[in-house]
Amino acid sequence: MGTWGTGPFDNDTAADFAATLDEARPEERASIVRGVLTRTVTANGYPAEADEAIAAAALIAAQCPGGQPVDPI
């Protein structure tokens, strides 16, 4: 389907990323988020994981004081 909205999880790639996190063991999730962000920051040219990085950043921001809750569903 592609993109269906403007939220950080409103596209197929970010929804798949959320599913990956859901399926991962809790102790693996931080590493998955860190990996996506690191690969995006260090990408040359088009960042292939940009949709996932936006979703990961939204998850991190939600954990900050006053952060907006996210609903990846």
Secondary structure, 3 states (H helix, E strand, C coil): CCECCCCCCCEHHHHHHHHHHHHCCHHHHHHHHHHHHHHHHCCCCCCCCHHHHHHHHHHHHHCCCCCCCCCCC
